[in-house]
Amino acid sequence: MSSKKLRIGLIGCGGIAHQKHIPSLQANKDLCEMVYFCDIISERASEAAKEFGAKDAKWCVDYRDVLKDESVDVVHVLTPNVSHCAITVDAFAAGKHVMCEKPMAHTSSDAQKMMDAWNKSGKKFTVGYQNRFRPEVKALHTACRQDELGDIYLAKAHAIRRRGVPTWGVFPNKALQGGGPLIDIGTHALDMTLWMMDNYQPKSVTGSVYYKLGHLKQATEGNVFGPWDPDTFEVEDSAFGFIKMQNGATIMLEASWAINMMESREASTTLCGTKAGAEIRSGMSFPQDEMYINRGHNGLLTDEALAGGGAVAYFKGSANDPGTLEARQWLESVLNPALEPLVKPQQAFMVTKILEAIYRSADSGKEVYL
């Protein structure tokens, strides 16, 4: 592996940059340095460059300036969802490796353009699904790969918050985000579930999308991030999908920022296999992340419980933090031609296709065949 430090350009200096990417890259400073910061708000870019950048760090408000800099090896695309495609396509054309925050795109047509640009580029590409790097998630994935669950024929992907509407950034803006909790946190739960099943061949999708609580002022009570503005809440507050796979397996996906439901289970999955079942439980209802494997064993029904490593909502840049581990694996894959990123573009592309199909099905009232 090369001893060179990768020179990173960050496009987008908002919440996800400060909560996840900047601390994660700082924690991997033996592999990289942040040399360019871009944001449409000039103060955010300049302040990030001054505080977190290398000695020669630059800043700008036009992402094309980052791409023109031949010294930049890697760009992290950390902007609102609808701009992921254009920036990523241009970055590959400029010869950069690309880490794009989840979701890959808000439509499958945009995601296809990103895939096409990547395939032409010869560069590395990944999407920010850091939950795969949680210890209990990795442990369950190992169990699945070792066939401990058998044929996984039924699964649930959980992304439920009782009241967890983001009140910063552009989250409620449909034109910039393309959707609400389904595309924001449902994407993590679906990625985890597909990865566990190692099944990326959906047959059809049926979806229901609800705009029930977002416009109700009284519904803002108890929101963990403070009251949201009902007048500017343009996206769904909850969404549900029923996904049939080509091999007959079924996945049920649930996502909400606001719903009158007792349990908040986020970035979680339930798996039912022929040899055993399993659950990852995390979210506001759980003080720490949990993993359970259940089965019939020695004449009895048994539950094997493992305690996880705590909350994942915010990122501190510690060596075992999921974001830090994600960044390290990504940087090492860029430095080592023989190493692939853990999150493959083809997998993230399928997540986007399924999420889009849920929205399409809800709009049409019909099952969508993929």
Residue pairs with C-beta under 8 A, 6 or more apart in sequence:
1 332
1 335
1 336
2 335
2 336
4 335
5 30
5 31
5 32
5 33
6 31
6 32
6 33
6 73
6 74
6 331
6 334
6 335
7 32
7 33
7 35
7 36
7 54
7 71
7 72
7 73
7 74
8 25
8 32
8 33
8 34
8 35
8 36
8 72
8 73
8 74
8 75
8 76
9 34
9 35
9 36
9 37
9 38
9 66
9 67
9 69
9 72
9 74
9 75
9 76
9 96
10 17
10 21
10 22
10 34
10 36
10 37
10 38
10 48
10 75
10 76
10 78
11 38
11 63
11 66
11 75
11 76
11 77
11 78
11 79
11 87
12 38
12 39
12 76
12 77
12 78
12 79
12 101
13 37
13 38
13 39
13 41
13 44
13 45
13 47
13 48
13 78
14 39
14 44
14 78
14 169
15 168
15 169
16 78
16 101
16 128
17 48
17 76
17 78
18 48
19 314
19 315
20 128
20 130
20 315
20 323
21 76
21 78
21 101
21 323
21 327
22 34
22 48
22 52
23 315
23 316
23 317
23 321
23 323
23 324
24 315
24 317
24 321
24 323
24 324
24 326
24 327
25 32
25 34
25 76
25 327
26 52
26 317
27 317
27 318
27 319
27 321
27 324
27 327
27 328
28 324
28 327
28 328
28 331
31 328
31 331
31 332
31 335
32 74
32 331
33 54
34 52
34 53
34 54
34 57
35 53
35 54
35 56
35 57
35 58
35 69
35 71
35 72
36 49
36 53
36 57
36 58
36 59
36 60
36 65
36 66
36 69
36 72
37 45
37 46
37 48
37 49
37 52
37 53
37 57
37 58
37 59
37 60
38 45
38 59
38 60
38 61
38 62
38 63
38 65
38 66
39 45
39 48
39 59
39 61
40 61
41 61
42 59
42 61
45 59
45 60
45 61
46 59
48 59
49 57
49 58
49 59
50 57
53 59
58 65
58 69
60 66
63 87
63 90
64 90
66 72
66 75
67 75
67 90
67 91
67 93
67 94
67 96
68 94
72 96
73 96
73 97
73 334
74 96
74 97
74 98
74 99
74 331
74 334
75 87
75 91
75 96
75 97
75 98
75 99
76 98
76 99
76 100
76 101
77 83
77 84
77 87
77 88
77 91
77 98
77 99
77 100
77 101
78 101
79 87
79 101
80 169
80 170
80 173
80 176
80 177
81 103
81 105
81 106
81 176
81 177
81 178
81 179
81 183
82 106
82 175
82 176
82 177
82 178
83 176
84 100
84 101
84 103
84 104
84 105
84 106
84 110
84 114
85 105
85 110
85 111
85 113
85 114
88 98
88 100
88 114
88 117
88 118
88 125
89 113
89 114
89 117
91 98
92 98
92 117
92 118
92 120
92 121
92 123
92 125
93 117
93 121
95 121
95 123
96 123
97 123
97 124
97 125
97 334
98 118
98 123
98 124
98 125
98 126
99 126
99 127
99 128
99 330
100 114
100 125
100 126
100 127
100 128
101 127
101 128
102 127
102 128
102 129
102 187
102 188
102 191
102 348
103 127
103 183
103 187
103 348
103 351
103 352
103 355
104 111
104 114
104 127
104 345
104 348
104 349
104 351
104 352
105 111
105 114
105 352
106 177
106 178
106 179
106 183
106 352
106 356
107 178
107 352
107 356
108 349
108 352
108 353
108 356
111 348
111 349
111 352
111 353
112 349
114 125
114 345
114 349
115 345
115 346
115 349
118 125
118 345
124 330
124 333
124 334
124 341
125 341
125 345
126 330
126 333
126 341
126 342
126 343
126 344
126 345
126 348
127 343
127 345
127 348
128 326
128 343
129 187
129 188
129 191
129 192
129 326
129 343
129 348
130 312
130 315
130 322
130 323
130 325
130 326
131 137
131 188
131 191
131 192
131 267
131 312
131 322
132 138
132 141
132 191
132 192
132 195
132 322
132 326
132 342
132 343
133 322
133 323
133 325
133 326
133 329
133 342
134 282
134 289
134 308
134 309
134 312
134 322
135 308
135 309
135 320
136 280
136 289
136 290
136 291
136 306
136 308
136 309
137 192
137 280
137 291
139 291
139 306
140 196
140 271
140 278
140 280
140 291
140 293
141 195
141 196
143 149
143 278
143 293
144 152
144 196
144 197
144 198
144 271
144 278
145 198
147 275
148 275
148 276
148 293
149 271
149 273
149 274
149 275
149 276
149 277
149 278
149 293
150 273
150 274
150 275
150 276
151 273
151 274
152 196
152 197
152 199
152 249
152 271
152 272
152 273
153 248
153 249
153 250
153 272
153 273
153 274
154 249
154 250
154 251
154 271
154 272
155 193
155 196
155 197
155 249
155 250
155 251
155 252
155 269
155 270
155 271
155 272
156 193
156 251
156 252
156 253
156 254
156 269
156 270
157 186
157 189
157 190
157 192
157 193
157 251
157 252
157 253
157 254
157 268
157 269
158 189
158 254
158 265
158 266
158 267
158 268
158 269
158 270
158 283
159 181
159 182
159 185
159 186
159 188
159 189
159 253
159 254
159 255
159 256
159 265
159 266
159 267
159 268
160 254
160 255
160 256
160 259
160 261
160 263
160 264
160 265
160 266
160 283
161 181
161 185
161 224
161 256
161 257
161 258
161 259
161 264
161 266
161 283
161 284
162 222
162 256
162 258
162 259
162 260
162 261
162 262
162 264
162 284
163 219
163 220
163 221
163 222
163 223
163 224
163 257
163 258
164 223
164 224
164 225
164 257
164 258
164 264
164 266
164 284
165 171
165 172
165 214
165 220
165 223
165 225
165 228
165 233
165 237
165 257
165 258
166 172
166 184
166 225
166 257
167 223
167 225
167 226
167 227
167 228
167 229
168 225
170 176
170 177
171 177
171 180
171 184
171 235
172 180
172 214
172 228
172 229
172 232
172 233
172 234
172 235
173 232
173 234
173 235
174 180
174 234
174 235
175 234
177 183
177 184
177 235
179 235
179 236
179 239
179 355
179 359
180 214
180 235
180 236
180 237
180 239
180 257
181 235
181 236
181 237
181 238
181 239
181 255
181 256
181 257
182 209
182 236
182 239
182 241
182 253
182 255
182 355
182 358
182 359
183 355
184 255
184 257
185 255
185 257
185 266
185 267
186 239
186 241
186 253
186 254
186 255
186 355
187 351
187 352
187 355
188 266
188 267
189 253
189 255
189 266
189 267
189 268
189 269
190 251
190 253
190 351
190 354
190 355
191 343
191 347
191 348
191 351
192 267
192 268
192 269
192 280
193 251
193 253
193 269
193 271
194 200
194 251
194 347
194 350
194 351
195 347
196 269
196 271
196 278
197 245
197 249
197 251
197 271
199 245
199 247
199 249
200 346
200 347
200 350
201 245
201 246
201 247
202 243
202 244
202 245
202 246
202 350
202 353
202 354
202 357
202 370
203 244
203 245
203 246
203 369
203 370
204 243
204 244
204 367
204 368
204 369
204 370
205 241
205 242
205 243
205 244
205 354
205 357
205 358
205 360
205 361
205 367
205 368
205 370
206 241
206 242
206 361
206 367
206 368
207 239
207 240
207 241
207 242
207 357
207 358
207 359
207 360
207 361
207 362
207 368
208 239
208 240
208 241
208 362
209 236
209 238
209 239
209 240
209 358
209 359
209 362
209 363
210 236
210 237
210 238
210 239
211 236
211 237
212 237
212 238
213 219
213 237
213 238
213 258
213 259
213 260
214 228
214 230
214 233
214 235
214 236
214 237
214 258
215 230
215 231
215 233
216 230
217 227
217 230
219 230
219 258
220 227
220 228
220 230
221 227
223 258
224 284
237 256
237 257
237 258
237 259
238 254
238 255
238 256
238 257
238 258
238 259
239 253
239 254
239 255
239 256
239 358
239 359
239 362
240 252
240 253
240 254
240 255
240 358
241 251
241 252
241 253
241 354
241 355
241 357
241 358
241 361
242 250
242 251
242 252
242 253
243 250
243 251
243 252
243 253
243 354
244 250
245 251
253 354
253 358
262 285
263 283
263 285
264 283
264 284
264 285
265 281
265 282
265 283
265 285
265 286
266 282
266 283
266 284
267 280
267 282
267 283
267 312
268 279
268 280
268 281
268 282
268 283
269 278
269 279
269 280
270 277
270 278
270 279
270 280
271 277
271 278
271 279
275 295
276 293
276 294
276 295
277 293
277 294
277 295
278 291
278 292
278 293
278 294
279 290
279 291
279 292
279 294
280 289
280 290
280 291
281 289
281 290
281 291
281 292
282 289
282 290
282 308
282 311
282 312
288 307
288 308
288 309
288 310
288 311
289 307
289 308
289 309
289 310
289 311
289 312
290 305
290 306
290 307
290 308
291 305
291 306
291 308
292 303
292 304
292 305
292 306
293 303
293 304
294 301
294 302
294 303
294 304
295 301
295 302
296 302
309 320
312 322
315 321
315 322
315 323
315 324
317 323
317 324
318 324
326 342
326 343
329 341
329 342
330 341
332 339
333 339
333 340
333 341
353 370
354 370
357 368
357 370
360 368
361 367
361 368
